[in-house]
Every structure is written in structure tokens, then in C-alpha cells.
């Protein structure tokens, strides 16, 4: 039941931020619920969707960061990734 609510919340956050659903980290959304609870208790937040979508809360990393992949070298003699030097 909790997972279904978490997925629904993740979908709402993805719509609010404007990214695909698979760009939302459900784990970080779950961990961020603690921070939302603290902000709610202090009266600083009332809506979890707007809380997680707010620019000042992007440090919670609810939206996954895509790493740039190195281009694949398909040449017959690819350059070595490491440079070896003689020890003498």
C-alpha cells in the first residue's frame, strides 16, 4: 500500500517538475519524507508535491542526475584509457 502511495507521489512530482517518471528516485523521495515532515511541523510546508518540486529543495536529489556517458570508441585500434610510464 505504501509503495502505491509513493509511486503516485513520485508521478505527481514528475508532472510538477516536468520530467519523465523514471527520472524520479523513489528511494530519495522516501528519504525526503522525513524532511517534509519536519518542514510540515514547523509550518513551512503543507503540500509534499510542491515541497519536493521547489528549487530550494533540489538538494534532496528526488530528480535523478544523469551522468554523461563517454562516447563508445568503435575504431579497430582504440586508444588505451590508461597511460603507462616506465618506472625507471
PyMOL Python script that loads the backbone (N, CA, C, O; Angstrom):
from pymol import cmd

cmd.read_pdbstr("""\
ATOM      1  N   UNK A   1       0.828  -1.183   0.000  1.00  0.00           N
ATOM      2  CA  UNK A   1       0.000   0.000   0.000  1.00  0.00           C
ATOM      3  C   UNK A   1       0.887   1.268   0.000  1.00  0.00           C
ATOM      4  O   UNK A   1       0.638   2.212  -0.750  1.00  0.00           O
ATOM      5  N   UNK A   2       1.922   1.264   0.856  1.00  0.00           N
ATOM      6  CA  UNK A   2       2.799   2.424   0.932  1.00  0.00           C
ATOM      7  C   UNK A   2       3.502   2.661  -0.400  1.00  0.00           C
ATOM      8  O   UNK A   2       3.655   3.804  -0.830  1.00  0.00           O
ATOM      9  N   UNK A   3       3.930   1.577  -1.053  1.00  0.00           N
ATOM     10  CA  UNK A   3       4.619   1.709  -2.334  1.00  0.00           C
ATOM     11  C   UNK A   3       3.702   2.354  -3.375  1.00  0.00           C
ATOM     12  O   UNK A   3       4.157   3.171  -4.176  1.00  0.00           O
ATOM     13  N   UNK A   4       2.430   1.999  -3.370  1.00  0.00           N
ATOM     14  CA  UNK A   4       1.486   2.591  -4.322  1.00  0.00           C
ATOM     15  C   UNK A   4       1.345   4.088  -4.087  1.00  0.00           C
ATOM     16  O   UNK A   4       1.281   4.865  -5.040  1.00  0.00           O
ATOM     17  N   UNK A   5       1.296   4.495  -2.824  1.00  0.00           N
ATOM     18  CA  UNK A   5       1.214   5.925  -2.495  1.00  0.00           C
ATOM     19  C   UNK A   5       2.500   6.635  -2.899  1.00  0.00           C
ATOM     20  O   UNK A   5       2.464   7.761  -3.395  1.00  0.00           O
ATOM     21  N   UNK A   6       3.642   5.970  -2.686  1.00  0.00           N
ATOM     22  CA  UNK A   6       4.932   6.551  -3.045  1.00  0.00           C
ATOM     23  C   UNK A   6       5.047   6.727  -4.565  1.00  0.00           C
ATOM     24  O   UNK A   6       5.554   7.747  -5.032  1.00  0.00           O
ATOM     25  N   UNK A   7       4.583   5.750  -5.325  1.00  0.00           N
ATOM     26  CA  UNK A   7       4.614   5.848  -6.787  1.00  0.00           C
ATOM     27  C   UNK A   7       3.697   6.977  -7.253  1.00  0.00           C
ATOM     28  O   UNK A   7       4.050   7.729  -8.162  1.00  0.00           O
ATOM     29  N   UNK A   8       2.527   7.097  -6.636  1.00  0.00           N
ATOM     30  CA  UNK A   8       1.597   8.172  -7.001  1.00  0.00           C
ATOM     31  C   UNK A   8       2.207   9.544  -6.687  1.00  0.00           C
ATOM     32  O   UNK A   8       2.077  10.477  -7.479  1.00  0.00           O
ATOM     33  N   UNK A   9       2.864   9.662  -5.545  1.00  0.00           N
ATOM     34  CA  UNK A   9       3.542  10.910  -5.197  1.00  0.00           C
ATOM     35  C   UNK A   9       4.677  11.199  -6.169  1.00  0.00           C
ATOM     36  O   UNK A   9       4.854  12.342  -6.589  1.00  0.00           O
ATOM     37  N   UNK A  10       5.449  10.172  -6.534  1.00  0.00           N
ATOM     38  CA  UNK A  10       6.527  10.352  -7.498  1.00  0.00           C
ATOM     39  C   UNK A  10       6.013  10.791  -8.857  1.00  0.00           C
ATOM     40  O   UNK A  10       6.645  11.607  -9.527  1.00  0.00           O
ATOM     41  N   UNK A  11       4.878  10.260  -9.267  1.00  0.00           N
ATOM     42  CA  UNK A  11       4.271  10.654 -10.536  1.00  0.00           C
ATOM     43  C   UNK A  11       3.826  12.111 -10.491  1.00  0.00           C
ATOM     44  O   UNK A  11       3.995  12.847 -11.463  1.00  0.00           O
ATOM     45  N   UNK A  12       3.257  12.524  -9.361  1.00  0.00           N
ATOM     46  CA  UNK A  12       2.820  13.921  -9.221  1.00  0.00           C
ATOM     47  C   UNK A  12       4.011  14.875  -9.217  1.00  0.00           C
ATOM     48  O   UNK A  12       3.941  15.956  -9.802  1.00  0.00           O
ATOM     49  N   UNK A  13       5.095  14.484  -8.567  1.00  0.00           N
ATOM     50  CA  UNK A  13       6.301  15.324  -8.547  1.00  0.00           C
ATOM     51  C   UNK A  13       6.903  15.404  -9.951  1.00  0.00           C
ATOM     52  O   UNK A  13       7.352  16.471 -10.372  1.00  0.00           O
ATOM     53  N   UNK A  14       6.915  14.283 -10.678  1.00  0.00           N
ATOM     54  CA  UNK A  14       7.441  14.286 -12.044  1.00  0.00           C
ATOM     55  C   UNK A  14       6.628  15.221 -12.929  1.00  0.00           C
ATOM     56  O   UNK A  14       7.195  15.945 -13.747  1.00  0.00           O
ATOM     57  N   UNK A  15       5.307  15.214 -12.778  1.00  0.00           N
ATOM     58  CA  UNK A  15       4.463  16.122 -13.559  1.00  0.00           C
ATOM     59  C   UNK A  15       4.738  17.576 -13.192  1.00  0.00           C
ATOM     60  O   UNK A  15       4.778  18.442 -14.066  1.00  0.00           O
ATOM     61  N   UNK A  16       4.927  17.845 -11.906  1.00  0.00           N
ATOM     62  CA  UNK A  16       5.168  19.217 -11.444  1.00  0.00           C
ATOM     63  C   UNK A  16       6.508  19.750 -11.951  1.00  0.00           C
ATOM     64  O   UNK A  16       6.613  20.907 -12.358  1.00  0.00           O
ATOM     65  N   UNK A  17       7.532  18.891 -11.920  1.00  0.00           N
ATOM     66  CA  UNK A  17       8.868  19.315 -12.343  1.00  0.00           C
ATOM     67  C   UNK A  17       8.984  19.301 -13.870  1.00  0.00           C
ATOM     68  O   UNK A  17       9.770  20.058 -14.439  1.00  0.00           O
ATOM     69  N   UNK A  18       8.209  18.450 -14.528  1.00  0.00           N
ATOM     70  CA  UNK A  18       8.253  18.368 -15.979  1.00  0.00           C
ATOM     71  C   UNK A  18       9.280  17.384 -16.504  1.00  0.00           C
ATOM     72  O   UNK A  18       9.881  17.608 -17.555  1.00  0.00           O
ATOM     73  N   UNK A  19       9.484  16.294 -15.777  1.00  0.00           N
ATOM     74  CA  UNK A  19      10.412  15.250 -16.204  1.00  0.00           C
ATOM     75  C   UNK A  19       9.654  13.930 -16.296  1.00  0.00           C
ATOM     76  O   UNK A  19       8.578  13.803 -15.711  1.00  0.00           O
ATOM     77  N   UNK A  20      10.192  12.942 -17.019  1.00  0.00           N
ATOM     78  CA  UNK A  20       9.535  11.633 -17.052  1.00  0.00           C
ATOM     79  C   UNK A  20       9.576  10.962 -15.681  1.00  0.00           C
ATOM     80  O   UNK A  20      10.441  11.257 -14.856  1.00  0.00           O
ATOM     81  N   UNK A  21       8.628  10.056 -15.453  1.00  0.00           N
ATOM     82  CA  UNK A  21       8.531   9.397 -14.151  1.00  0.00           C
ATOM     83  C   UNK A  21       9.795   8.624 -13.798  1.00  0.00           C
ATOM     84  O   UNK A  21      10.174   8.579 -12.628  1.00  0.00           O
ATOM     85  N   UNK A  22      10.456   8.015 -14.780  1.00  0.00           N
ATOM     86  CA  UNK A  22      11.651   7.230 -14.470  1.00  0.00           C
ATOM     87  C   UNK A  22      12.846   8.096 -14.078  1.00  0.00           C
ATOM     88  O   UNK A  22      13.899   7.563 -13.729  1.00  0.00           O
ATOM     89  N   UNK A  23      12.703   9.417 -14.129  1.00  0.00           N
ATOM     90  CA  UNK A  23      13.750  10.319 -13.646  1.00  0.00           C
ATOM     91  C   UNK A  23      13.596  10.637 -12.163  1.00  0.00           C
ATOM     92  O   UNK A  23      14.417  11.358 -11.596  1.00  0.00           O
ATOM     93  N   UNK A  24      12.557  10.108 -11.536  1.00  0.00           N
ATOM     94  CA  UNK A  24      12.304  10.343 -10.113  1.00  0.00           C
ATOM     95  C   UNK A  24      12.845   9.163  -9.321  1.00  0.00           C
ATOM     96  O   UNK A  24      12.557   8.010  -9.643  1.00  0.00           O
ATOM     97  N   UNK A  25      13.625   9.446  -8.290  1.00  0.00           N
ATOM     98  CA  UNK A  25      14.154   8.416  -7.410  1.00  0.00           C
ATOM     99  C   UNK A  25      13.164   8.191  -6.274  1.00  0.00           C
ATOM    100  O   UNK A  25      12.983   9.049  -5.410  1.00  0.00           O
ATOM    101  N   UNK A  26      12.529   7.026  -6.290  1.00  0.00           N
ATOM    102  CA  UNK A  26      11.559   6.725  -5.237  1.00  0.00           C
ATOM    103  C   UNK A  26      12.249   6.555  -3.887  1.00  0.00           C
ATOM    104  O   UNK A  26      11.664   6.858  -2.847  1.00  0.00           O
ATOM    105  N   UNK A  27      13.480   6.076  -3.902  1.00  0.00           N
ATOM    106  CA  UNK A  27      14.230   5.944  -2.651  1.00  0.00           C
ATOM    107  C   UNK A  27      14.477   7.310  -2.010  1.00  0.00           C
ATOM    108  O   UNK A  27      14.274   7.490  -0.809  1.00  0.00           O
ATOM    109  N   UNK A  28      14.919   8.269  -2.827  1.00  0.00           N
ATOM    110  CA  UNK A  28      15.186   9.596  -2.281  1.00  0.00           C
ATOM    111  C   UNK A  28      13.888  10.314  -1.921  1.00  0.00           C
ATOM    112  O   UNK A  28      13.868  11.141  -1.009  1.00  0.00           O
ATOM    113  N   UNK A  29      12.824  10.008  -2.619  1.00  0.00           N
ATOM    114  CA  UNK A  29      11.518  10.558  -2.264  1.00  0.00           C
ATOM    115  C   UNK A  29      11.092  10.029  -0.899  1.00  0.00           C
ATOM    116  O   UNK A  29      10.568  10.771  -0.068  1.00  0.00           O
ATOM    117  N   UNK A  30      11.324   8.741  -0.680  1.00  0.00           N
ATOM    118  CA  UNK A  30      11.002   8.140   0.623  1.00  0.00           C
ATOM    119  C   UNK A  30      11.852   8.757   1.736  1.00  0.00           C
ATOM    120  O   UNK A  30      11.346   9.067   2.815  1.00  0.00           O
ATOM    121  N   UNK A  31      13.134   8.928   1.466  1.00  0.00           N
ATOM    122  CA  UNK A  31      14.016   9.539   2.471  1.00  0.00           C
ATOM    123  C   UNK A  31      13.653  11.004   2.717  1.00  0.00           C
ATOM    124  O   UNK A  31      13.782  11.502   3.835  1.00  0.00           O
ATOM    125  N   UNK A  32      13.202  11.680   1.677  1.00  0.00           N
ATOM    126  CA  UNK A  32      12.836  13.083   1.813  1.00  0.00           C
ATOM    127  C   UNK A  32      11.544  13.309   2.587  1.00  0.00           C
ATOM    128  O   UNK A  32      11.257  14.431   3.005  1.00  0.00           O
ATOM    129  N   UNK A  33      10.766  12.250   2.780  1.00  0.00           N
ATOM    130  CA  UNK A  33       9.526  12.396   3.546  1.00  0.00           C
ATOM    131  C   UNK A  33       9.809  12.845   4.981  1.00  0.00           C
ATOM    132  O   UNK A  33       8.995  13.543   5.585  1.00  0.00           O
ATOM    133  N   UNK A  34      10.951  12.450   5.522  1.00  0.00           N
ATOM    134  CA  UNK A  34      11.335  12.925   6.857  1.00  0.00           C
ATOM    135  C   UNK A  34      11.491  14.441   6.847  1.00  0.00           C
ATOM    136  O   UNK A  34      10.991  15.126   7.739  1.00  0.00           O
ATOM    137  N   UNK A  35      12.182  14.964   5.841  1.00  0.00           N
ATOM    138  CA  UNK A  35      12.416  16.404   5.750  1.00  0.00           C
ATOM    139  C   UNK A  35      11.103  17.154   5.543  1.00  0.00           C
ATOM    140  O   UNK A  35      10.906  18.243   6.083  1.00  0.00           O
ATOM    141  N   UNK A  36      10.207  16.557   4.753  1.00  0.00           N
ATOM    142  CA  UNK A  36       8.899  17.176   4.587  1.00  0.00           C
ATOM    143  C   UNK A  36       8.142  17.193   5.908  1.00  0.00           C
ATOM    144  O   UNK A  36       7.485  18.182   6.232  1.00  0.00           O
ATOM    145  N   UNK A  37       8.227  16.108   6.675  1.00  0.00           N
ATOM    146  CA  UNK A  37       7.554  16.052   7.975  1.00  0.00           C
ATOM    147  C   UNK A  37       8.053  17.122   8.934  1.00  0.00           C
ATOM    148  O   UNK A  37       7.265  17.733   9.656  1.00  0.00           O
ATOM    149  N   UNK A  38       9.354  17.345   8.940  1.00  0.00           N
ATOM    150  CA  UNK A  38       9.929  18.389   9.797  1.00  0.00           C
ATOM    151  C   UNK A  38       9.455  19.765   9.334  1.00  0.00           C
ATOM    152  O   UNK A  38       9.081  20.604  10.154  1.00  0.00           O
ATOM    153  N   UNK A  39       9.470  19.995   8.023  1.00  0.00           N
ATOM    154  CA  UNK A  39       9.015  21.286   7.497  1.00  0.00           C
ATOM    155  C   UNK A  39       7.524  21.477   7.760  1.00  0.00           C
ATOM    156  O   UNK A  39       7.080  22.594   8.026  1.00  0.00           O
ATOM    157  N   UNK A  40       6.756  20.407   7.687  1.00  0.00           N
ATOM    158  CA  UNK A  40       5.321  20.482   7.966  1.00  0.00           C
ATOM    159  C   UNK A  40       5.070  20.846   9.430  1.00  0.00           C
ATOM    160  O   UNK A  40       4.208  21.671   9.735  1.00  0.00           O
ATOM    161  N   UNK A  41       5.833  20.223  10.332  1.00  0.00           N
ATOM    162  CA  UNK A  41       5.689  20.521  11.759  1.00  0.00           C
ATOM    163  C   UNK A  41       6.055  21.965  12.089  1.00  0.00           C
ATOM    164  O   UNK A  41       5.481  22.564  12.998  1.00  0.00           O
ATOM    165  N   UNK A  42       7.012  22.521  11.348  1.00  0.00           N
ATOM    166  CA  UNK A  42       7.417  23.907  11.576  1.00  0.00           C
ATOM    167  C   UNK A  42       6.510  24.905  10.865  1.00  0.00           C
ATOM    168  O   UNK A  42       6.664  26.114  11.035  1.00  0.00           O
ATOM    169  N   UNK A  43       5.557  24.400  10.062  1.00  0.00           N
ATOM    170  CA  UNK A  43       4.644  25.270   9.335  1.00  0.00           C
ATOM    171  C   UNK A  43       5.228  25.846   8.060  1.00  0.00           C
ATOM    172  O   UNK A  43       4.689  26.807   7.512  1.00  0.00           O
ATOM    173  N   UNK A  44       6.338  25.266   7.574  1.00  0.00           N
ATOM    174  CA  UNK A  44       6.990  25.777   6.371  1.00  0.00           C
ATOM    175  C   UNK A  44       6.498  25.087   5.103  1.00  0.00           C
ATOM    176  O   UNK A  44       6.767  25.570   4.003  1.00  0.00           O
ATOM    177  N   UNK A  45       5.786  23.975   5.227  1.00  0.00           N
ATOM    178  CA  UNK A  45       5.306  23.245   4.053  1.00  0.00           C
ATOM    179  C   UNK A  45       3.958  22.614   4.374  1.00  0.00           C
ATOM    180  O   UNK A  45       3.700  22.185   5.499  1.00  0.00           O
ATOM    181  N   UNK A  46       3.113  22.571   3.361  1.00  0.00           N
ATOM    182  CA  UNK A  46       1.804  21.920   3.540  1.00  0.00           C
ATOM    183  C   UNK A  46       1.538  20.876   2.461  1.00  0.00           C
ATOM    184  O   UNK A  46       0.771  19.941   2.692  1.00  0.00           O
ATOM    185  N   UNK A  47       2.152  21.013   1.292  1.00  0.00           N
ATOM    186  CA  UNK A  47       1.914  20.111   0.170  1.00  0.00           C
ATOM    187  C   UNK A  47       3.206  19.399  -0.193  1.00  0.00           C
ATOM    188  O   UNK A  47       4.185  20.061  -0.535  1.00  0.00           O
ATOM    189  N   UNK A  48       3.245  18.050  -0.129  1.00  0.00           N
ATOM    190  CA  UNK A  48       4.501  17.349  -0.436  1.00  0.00           C
ATOM    191  C   UNK A  48       4.939  17.490  -1.892  1.00  0.00           C
ATOM    192  O   UNK A  48       6.137  17.498  -2.174  1.00  0.00           O
ATOM    193  N   UNK A  49       3.992  17.600  -2.815  1.00  0.00           N
ATOM    194  CA  UNK A  49       4.358  17.718  -4.228  1.00  0.00           C
ATOM    195  C   UNK A  49       5.095  19.034  -4.473  1.00  0.00           C
ATOM    196  O   UNK A  49       6.154  19.046  -5.101  1.00  0.00           O
ATOM    197  N   UNK A  50       4.545  20.125  -3.985  1.00  0.00           N
ATOM    198  CA  UNK A  50       5.214  21.417  -4.184  1.00  0.00           C
ATOM    199  C   UNK A  50       6.500  21.505  -3.370  1.00  0.00           C
ATOM    200  O   UNK A  50       7.429  22.210  -3.763  1.00  0.00           O
ATOM    201  N   UNK A  51       6.566  20.802  -2.246  1.00  0.00           N
ATOM    202  CA  UNK A  51       7.785  20.800  -1.435  1.00  0.00           C
ATOM    203  C   UNK A  51       8.933  20.139  -2.191  1.00  0.00           C
ATOM    204  O   UNK A  51      10.036  20.683  -2.244  1.00  0.00           O
ATOM    205  N   UNK A  52       8.682  18.963  -2.780  1.00  0.00           N
ATOM    206  CA  UNK A  52       9.742  18.246  -3.485  1.00  0.00           C
ATOM    207  C   UNK A  52      10.071  18.880  -4.832  1.00  0.00           C
ATOM    208  O   UNK A  52      11.174  18.693  -5.344  1.00  0.00           O
ATOM    209  N   UNK A  53       9.139  19.624  -5.410  1.00  0.00           N
ATOM    210  CA  UNK A  53       9.378  20.270  -6.704  1.00  0.00           C
ATOM    211  C   UNK A  53      10.030  21.639  -6.563  1.00  0.00           C
ATOM    212  O   UNK A  53      10.493  22.203  -7.555  1.00  0.00           O
ATOM    213  N   UNK A  54      10.076  22.184  -5.350  1.00  0.00           N
ATOM    214  CA  UNK A  54      10.622  23.522  -5.140  1.00  0.00           C
ATOM    215  C   UNK A  54      12.124  23.548  -5.428  1.00  0.00           C
ATOM    216  O   UNK A  54      12.842  22.616  -5.066  1.00  0.00           O
ATOM    217  N   UNK A  55      12.598  24.612  -6.079  1.00  0.00           N
ATOM    218  CA  UNK A  55      14.035  24.700  -6.405  1.00  0.00           C
ATOM    219  C   UNK A  55      14.945  24.676  -5.177  1.00  0.00           C
ATOM    220  O   UNK A  55      16.060  24.160  -5.249  1.00  0.00           O
ATOM    221  N   UNK A  56      14.490  25.219  -4.066  1.00  0.00           N
ATOM    222  CA  UNK A  56      15.346  25.242  -2.877  1.00  0.00           C
ATOM    223  C   UNK A  56      15.500  23.864  -2.231  1.00  0.00           C
ATOM    224  O   UNK A  56      16.340  23.691  -1.348  1.00  0.00           O
ATOM    225  N   UNK A  57      14.704  22.886  -2.656  1.00  0.00           N
ATOM    226  CA  UNK A  57      14.794  21.537  -2.100  1.00  0.00           C
ATOM    227  C   UNK A  57      15.396  20.541  -3.085  1.00  0.00           C
ATOM    228  O   UNK A  57      15.233  19.333  -2.914  1.00  0.00           O
ATOM    229  N   UNK A  58      16.080  21.022  -4.102  1.00  0.00           N
ATOM    230  CA  UNK A  58      16.683  20.122  -5.081  1.00  0.00           C
ATOM    231  C   UNK A  58      17.867  19.358  -4.491  1.00  0.00           C
ATOM    232  O   UNK A  58      18.325  18.382  -5.085  1.00  0.00           O
ATOM    233  N   UNK A  59      18.368  19.789  -3.329  1.00  0.00           N
ATOM    234  CA  UNK A  59      19.452  19.055  -2.694  1.00  0.00           C
ATOM    235  C   UNK A  59      18.986  17.721  -2.128  1.00  0.00           C
ATOM    236  O   UNK A  59      19.814  16.909  -1.717  1.00  0.00           O
ATOM    237  N   UNK A  60      17.675  17.476  -2.098  1.00  0.00           N
ATOM    238  CA  UNK A  60      17.154  16.175  -1.665  1.00  0.00           C
ATOM    239  C   UNK A  60      17.344  15.104  -2.737  1.00  0.00           C
ATOM    240  O   UNK A  60      17.174  13.915  -2.468  1.00  0.00           O
ATOM    241  N   UNK A  61      17.697  15.526  -3.953  1.00  0.00           N
ATOM    242  CA  UNK A  61      18.009  14.637  -5.080  1.00  0.00           C
ATOM    243  C   UNK A  61      16.861  13.699  -5.432  1.00  0.00           C
ATOM    244  O   UNK A  61      17.078  12.525  -5.729  1.00  0.00           O
ATOM    245  N   UNK A  62      15.636  14.225  -5.396  1.00  0.00           N
ATOM    246  CA  UNK A  62      14.476  13.436  -5.804  1.00  0.00           C
ATOM    247  C   UNK A  62      14.526  13.195  -7.306  1.00  0.00           C
ATOM    248  O   UNK A  62      14.142  12.122  -7.773  1.00  0.00           O
ATOM    249  N   UNK A  63      14.996  14.184  -8.070  1.00  0.00           N
ATOM    250  CA  UNK A  63      15.176  14.014  -9.513  1.00  0.00           C
ATOM    251  C   UNK A  63      16.577  13.455  -9.729  1.00  0.00           C
ATOM    252  O   UNK A  63      17.566  14.034  -9.278  1.00  0.00           O
ATOM    253  N   UNK A  64      16.649  12.327 -10.425  1.00  0.00           N
ATOM    254  CA  UNK A  64      17.932  11.662 -10.652  1.00  0.00           C
ATOM    255  C   UNK A  64      18.835  12.528 -11.522  1.00  0.00           C
ATOM    256  O   UNK A  64      18.365  13.228 -12.419  1.00  0.00           O
ATOM    257  N   UNK A  65      20.125  12.473 -11.248  1.00  0.00           N
ATOM    258  CA  UNK A  65      21.123  13.178 -12.042  1.00  0.00           C
ATOM    259  C   UNK A  65      21.664  12.191 -13.065  1.00  0.00           C
ATOM    260  O   UNK A  65      22.202  11.143 -12.708  1.00  0.00           O
ATOM    261  N   UNK A  66      21.519  12.529 -14.319  1.00  0.00           N
ATOM    262  CA  UNK A  66      22.013  11.666 -15.392  1.00  0.00           C
ATOM    263  C   UNK A  66      23.480  11.967 -15.641  1.00  0.00           C
ATOM    264  O   UNK A  66      23.862  13.114 -15.873  1.00  0.00           O
ATOM    265  N   UNK A  67      24.292  10.930 -15.592  1.00  0.00           N
ATOM    266  CA  UNK A  67      25.714  11.086 -15.868  1.00  0.00           C
ATOM    267  C   UNK A  67      25.936  11.018 -17.369  1.00  0.00           C
ATOM    268  O   UNK A  67      25.288  10.245 -18.074  1.00  0.00           O
ATOM    269  N   UNK A  68      26.855  11.834 -17.840  1.00  0.00           N
ATOM    270  CA  UNK A  68      27.205  11.790 -19.254  1.00  0.00           C
ATOM    271  C   UNK A  68      28.059  10.554 -19.499  1.00  0.00           C
ATOM    272  O   UNK A  68      29.057  10.319 -18.818  1.00  0.00           O
ATOM    273  N   UNK A  69      27.648   9.783 -20.471  1.00  0.00           N
ATOM    274  CA  UNK A  69      28.410   8.597 -20.808  1.00  0.00           C
ATOM    275  C   UNK A  69      29.489   8.958 -21.810  1.00  0.00           C
ATOM    276  O   UNK A  69      29.275   9.777 -22.704  1.00  0.00           O
ATOM    277  N   UNK A  70      30.650   8.338 -21.652  1.00  0.00           N
ATOM    278  CA  UNK A  70      31.740   8.561 -22.591  1.00  0.00           C
ATOM    279  C   UNK A  70      31.353   7.950 -23.930  1.00  0.00           C
ATOM    280  O   UNK A  70      30.743   6.881 -23.968  1.00  0.00           O
ATOM    281  N   UNK A  71      31.696   8.610 -25.024  1.00  0.00           N
ATOM    282  CA  UNK A  71      31.351   8.043 -26.329  1.00  0.00           C
ATOM    283  C   UNK A  71      32.077   6.718 -26.547  1.00  0.00           C
ATOM    284  O   UNK A  71      33.239   6.565 -26.172  1.00  0.00           O
ATOM    285  N   UNK A  72      31.392   5.784 -27.144  1.00  0.00           N
ATOM    286  CA  UNK A  72      31.950   4.469 -27.403  1.00  0.00           C
ATOM    287  C   UNK A  72      32.902   4.537 -28.591  1.00  0.00           C
ATOM    288  O   UNK A  72      32.524   4.991 -29.672  1.00  0.00           O
ATOM    289  N   UNK A  73      34.133   4.086 -28.390  1.00  0.00           N
ATOM    290  CA  UNK A  73      35.151   4.110 -29.431  1.00  0.00           C
ATOM    291  C   UNK A  73      35.098   2.784 -30.188  1.00  0.00           C
ATOM    292  O   UNK A  73      35.512   1.750 -29.663  1.00  0.00           O
ATOM    293  N   UNK A  74      34.591   2.814 -31.420  1.00  0.00           N
ATOM    294  CA  UNK A  74      34.450   1.601 -32.223  1.00  0.00           C
ATOM    295  C   UNK A  74      35.549   1.452 -33.263  1.00  0.00           C
ATOM    296  O   UNK A  74      35.415   0.661 -34.197  1.00  0.00           O
ATOM    297  N   UNK A  75      36.629   2.198 -33.114  1.00  0.00           N
ATOM    298  CA  UNK A  75      37.722   2.098 -34.073  1.00  0.00           C
ATOM    299  C   UNK A  75      38.441   0.758 -33.898  1.00  0.00           C
ATOM    300  O   UNK A  75      38.387   0.172 -32.817  1.00  0.00           O
ATOM    301  N   UNK A  76      39.110   0.265 -34.940  1.00  0.00           N
ATOM    302  CA  UNK A  76      39.772  -1.044 -34.834  1.00  0.00           C
ATOM    303  C   UNK A  76      40.919  -1.050 -33.823  1.00  0.00           C
ATOM    304  O   UNK A  76      41.241  -2.100 -33.265  1.00  0.00           O
ATOM    305  N   UNK A  77      41.533   0.095 -33.582  1.00  0.00           N
ATOM    306  CA  UNK A  77      42.621   0.189 -32.609  1.00  0.00           C
ATOM    307  C   UNK A  77      42.292   1.308 -31.623  1.00  0.00           C
ATOM    308  O   UNK A  77      42.815   2.415 -31.749  1.00  0.00           O
ATOM    309  N   UNK A  78      41.431   1.030 -30.644  1.00  0.00           N
ATOM    310  CA  UNK A  78      41.035   2.095 -29.718  1.00  0.00           C
ATOM    311  C   UNK A  78      42.207   2.553 -28.863  1.00  0.00           C
ATOM    312  O   UNK A  78      43.120   1.790 -28.546  1.00  0.00           O
ATOM    313  N   UNK A  79      42.142   3.813 -28.511  1.00  0.00           N
ATOM    314  CA  UNK A  79      43.188   4.373 -27.653  1.00  0.00           C
ATOM    315  C   UNK A  79      43.053   3.770 -26.256  1.00  0.00           C
ATOM    316  O   UNK A  79      41.939   3.571 -25.771  1.00  0.00           O
ATOM    317  N   UNK A  80      44.158   3.485 -25.620  1.00  0.00           N
ATOM    318  CA  UNK A  80      44.070   2.962 -24.252  1.00  0.00           C
ATOM    319  C   UNK A  80      43.582   4.054 -23.299  1.00  0.00           C
ATOM    320  O   UNK A  80      43.913   5.230 -23.448  1.00  0.00           O
ATOM    321  N   UNK A  81      42.808   3.640 -22.344  1.00  0.00           N
ATOM    322  CA  UNK A  81      42.273   4.590 -21.369  1.00  0.00           C
ATOM    323  C   UNK A  81      43.338   5.015 -20.372  1.00  0.00           C
ATOM    324  O   UNK A  81      43.296   6.128 -19.846  1.00  0.00           O
ATOM    325  N   UNK A  82      44.280   4.142 -20.116  1.00  0.00           N
ATOM    326  CA  UNK A  82      45.327   4.438 -19.141  1.00  0.00           C
ATOM    327  C   UNK A  82      46.650   4.666 -19.862  1.00  0.00           C
ATOM    328  O   UNK A  82      46.925   4.048 -20.891  1.00  0.00           O
ATOM    329  N   UNK A  83      47.438   5.532 -19.325  1.00  0.00           N
ATOM    330  CA  UNK A  83      48.767   5.771 -19.873  1.00  0.00           C
ATOM    331  C   UNK A  83      49.776   5.195 -18.897  1.00  0.00           C
ATOM    332  O   UNK A  83      49.786   5.559 -17.721  1.00  0.00           O
ATOM    333  N   UNK A  84      50.621   4.300 -19.376  1.00  0.00           N
ATOM    334  CA  UNK A  84      51.614   3.666 -18.522  1.00  0.00           C
ATOM    335  C   UNK A  84      52.970   4.277 -18.797  1.00  0.00           C
ATOM    336  O   UNK A  84      53.336   4.513 -19.948  1.00  0.00           O
ATOM    337  N   UNK A  85      53.705   4.529 -17.744  1.00  0.00           N
ATOM    338  CA  UNK A  85      55.064   5.048 -17.834  1.00  0.00           C
ATOM    339  C   UNK A  85      56.010   4.030 -17.235  1.00  0.00           C
ATOM    340  O   UNK A  85      55.653   3.289 -16.319  1.00  0.00           O
ATOM    341  N   UNK A  86      57.218   4.004 -17.763  1.00  0.00           N
ATOM    342  CA  UNK A  86      58.219   3.092 -17.198  1.00  0.00           C
ATOM    343  C   UNK A  86      58.631   3.590 -15.825  1.00  0.00           C
ATOM    344  O   UNK A  86      58.635   4.793 -15.564  1.00  0.00           O
ATOM    345  N   UNK A  87      58.970   2.675 -14.968  1.00  0.00           N
ATOM    346  CA  UNK A  87      59.318   3.035 -13.603  1.00  0.00           C
ATOM    347  C   UNK A  87      60.785   3.389 -13.438  1.00  0.00           C
ATOM    348  O   UNK A  87      61.230   3.674 -12.327  1.00  0.00           O
ATOM    349  N   UNK A  88      61.540   3.374 -14.527  1.00  0.00           N
ATOM    350  CA  UNK A  88      62.977   3.678 -14.403  1.00  0.00           C
ATOM    351  C   UNK A  88      63.282   5.139 -14.528  1.00  0.00           C
ATOM    352  O   UNK A  88      64.444   5.537 -14.444  1.00  0.00           O
TER     353      UNK A  88
END
""", "prot")
cmd.dss("prot")
cmd.show_as("cartoon", "prot")
cmd.util.cbc("prot")
cmd.orient("prot")
